């Protein structure tokens, strides 16, 4: 099973040698492709061969590319990585609206639940009762926007009363960086299971290629927040070492289906349960990640 997450943040030549990726910078490094789960290319001066890209696609390895600001902006998406993708896409088109509405409601509640766990685990309990009330007040399809109200309170409770989401600071940069890594992994797994990332259950923007990914990442956001908060306790600058730690969040542990898994392994279990539910409408098939 693949387990390595690789961050390349200096100029390098990347090419294929037998079943290995060769990373040639000041020295040469060989890594077996079967061990690799995710590759983040975080230096625009890197060169990569088409032969290597083809092999990465064939194996469904998640490849993330960053921009000049070192923020992930895209991922390599394999077109054909499932033997029944045509059948699954037809199923996706025909998902019942009732199932989608119910699922989004459950996802919102699970997100709020994970936000509560994150605050409790960091001994920030002043607003817990309010968040529990929001959890209990979630209506079908979250028509009263309890998700948004909870998040406004949650972020200020977690990161301080002066914190504002989407400001330009190390907290927001760290959150956005980590979210994008997880989003790319979710997108890669959606495609590997034979579905389309653009066709969501709640997000429906015609300009967003990753509507479904943005729906399904929501339950992971508070878990990412938890680990980012821990990392920020010992870091004030967005250094290369700090980026490596953010990338390594993929290897942190969550609980799903009563067992402990690394985050990148939990994603496939979570997605399979989502697609099983959307096929038959059986809520008992749903399995959500939680902090261990």
N, C-alpha and C positions, 0 to 999 in steps of 0.2 A: 504493500500500500504506500502511495506517495505521502511524504511527510515534510519535505524541505520547502521552506519559503526563502527565496533568494532575492536580495536587494543589490542591484548594480548601480552604484552612485559615483562612478568615475569612468573616464573614457576607456572603452574596451572594444575589442573585436569578438563577436560571438559567432561561433560556427559549430557544425556538427562533425563529430568524429566517432564513427561506429554508432553506438547507442548513448553517446555522451555529448553534453553541451560543453564546449571549450570556451572559457572566458579568459581572453588574452589581454591583460593590461600590462602592468610591470612584470608580472609573472603569469604563468598559465595554470588554470584550474580546470580539472575535469570532473564533471558531476553526472552521474547516470540519470538519464531522463526518467526512468521508472521511479526514482526517488523524489521527483520534483512535483510539488503541488501548485505553487505560484511563483512567478518571476516578475519582479518590479524593475523596469528599466528607467532609472531616475537620472540619466545624464544624456542629453541630446547629442552628444558627440559619439555615442556608441554606434557601431556598425554591426548589422546582423545579416546573415546570409538567408536567401530564400529557401535553401534546402533545410536549414534549421527551423525556419518559420513553418514550413510544411510539416515537419516532424512534430513540432509542438501542437499544431492543429490536429494531426492524426491522433495524438495521445490525449487531446482535450486538456492540455496544461494551460492554466490561467496565466495570461501574459498582460501585465498592466503597464501603460506608458504614461509618463508625466510630462508636464509642460515646463516652460522656463522658470516658473515659480515653484517647481517641484511638487505640484499638485496633480494627482492622478486625473487624467482627462479621457482615457480610452482603454479598451481592452481588446485583445484578439479573440474574435468570436468564430468558433468553428461552425461551418454551415451544415455539414452532414455528420452527425456523431451519434445517431440513434437509428436503429433499423426500422422503426415504426413511426418516424417523425410525421409523416403525412397523416397517419391515423390519429396521432395525438393532437396535431394542429386542428384537425376537423373536430375533435372532442372539445378543444379549447374554444373554438368558435361557437360551439353549441352549449357551453356551460350555462346552466340555468341561472337566471338573474337572482332567484331566491337563494341559491347556494352561495352566489357571490356576495350578496348583501349580508347573509348570515356570517360568512367567513370574515368579511371586513369588520363586522361588529366584534367578533371573537378576537381578531388580531388587535384591535384597539384596546380591548380589555386586557389582553395578555401584555401589551406594551406598558399599560399603566401599572399592571401587577409587577412587571420587571423594574419599572421606575421606583416603585415602592421598595422593592428588595434592594435596589442600589442604594437608596437613601438609608435604609436600615443598616445595611452592611458598612456604611460610613458613619454610623451613629448620628445621623441627621434626622431627627424624629419629630421636629416641631410641626411639620405640615402633613404628617402621615395620615392623621384622621381626615383631613380635608381631601387628600388624594383617594383614600378609601371611599369617601362619599362620592367623589367623581366616578370611581370605578363602578360603584353600585348604581349610578345614575345614567350610565351609558345606554342610549336608546338604539333601536335598530338602525344600522348604517351610520351610527353616531351623528344623527341629525342635529343634535345640540352641541356638537363640537367639544365634547369632553376631552378628546385627545389634545386639542390646542390649548385649552384652559389648564389642563394638567401640566403640559410641557412648560408653560410660562412660569408656573410656580416651582416646578421640579428643578429647572436649570438654575434658578436663583438660589434655591435651597442647597443645591449641590455645589455650585461654584461661587456663590456669594451674591449679595443683593445688587452689586454693581455690574454683574455679568449680563451681557446682552448677546443673544444668539446672532451670529453672522457679522459681529464686529471683527475687525482685523487685529487679532491678538493670538498668542500662542495656544490658548485653550481652544478657540474656534478652529484654528488651523489644524491642531491635532485631531479634533473631532472630525473635521471634514476629510482629512487625509485617511483616517481609519475607516470612516464610513465608506469612502470610495473603494478602498481595498476589499471590504466585505461585500459591497455592492457588485464589484466585478466578479467575485467568487460566486455569488448567488446567480448572476447572469450566466456565467459559464456553466453552472450546474443545470440551470433551466434549459439551456440549449442541449446539453448532453442527455437530458431526459426526453428530448424531442418536442419541446414547446417553444413559443415565440415570446421574447422578452417585451415586445412593444404592446402586447395585448393584455392589459391589466384587469384587475377586478374592481378597483376604485379609481386609481390614477388612470386618466384617459386622454392626456394631452396628445394632440396629433404631432407635436414637435418633439416628443420624448420617445426615444427608441427603447427605453427601459422602464416602461410603466409597471409591468409586473414585478420587476426587480425592486422598484421603489415601494410597491405594496408589501412585499414579503420581507424586506429588510427591517421593517418597523419594530418587530419584536426583538431584534438584535441590537438596536440602537442603545437602550439602557445598559445592556451588557458591555458594549463597547465603552460607554461613558464610565462605567465602573473601573475598567482597566486603564483608560486614559487618565482618570483622576489619580489612580495609584502612581502612574508613571510621572505625572506632573509634580508630585510631591518632591521629587529629587531632580527636577530639571527646570531651568529657566530659559533655555535657548533651544531652538529647533535645529539641533546638530545632526550630523550623520548618524552618530550612535543612537540618538533619540529616535530617528526615523526607523532604524533597525528594530528598536523596541516596539514601536507602533505596528510595524509590519508583523512582528511576532505575536501580536494579539490573536492572529489566526490559530496559533497553537495553544492558546489559553483554554482552560477547561470549563465546560458547561454541563449541566444535567439535562438529559432529554430521554424520555421514555424510561425513566427510572434508573438510567445508567449515566456514567460520566464519559464524555467524549471531548476531543479537541474541537474547537469551533469549526474548523474547516471540514471535519468529519460529520459534525452535527447537521450541517447545512443540507446534505443529501438526504438524511433521515427526515428532516423537517419538510423539505420540498416534496419528497415522495408521499408523505402523509397529506400534504395540501392537495396534491393532484388526485390522490385516491378519494379524498373527500369530495372534490369538485366533480368527480365522475359519478358518485352514488349518493352523495348528501348525507353520509353517516358521520356525525360529529365525533363518534368514538374513535375514528381513524386518525384524528388530528393529534400531532405530537409537537410540543413547543419547547424551545430551549429556555432554560432558566439558570440563574447563577447557582453554582453548586453549594 
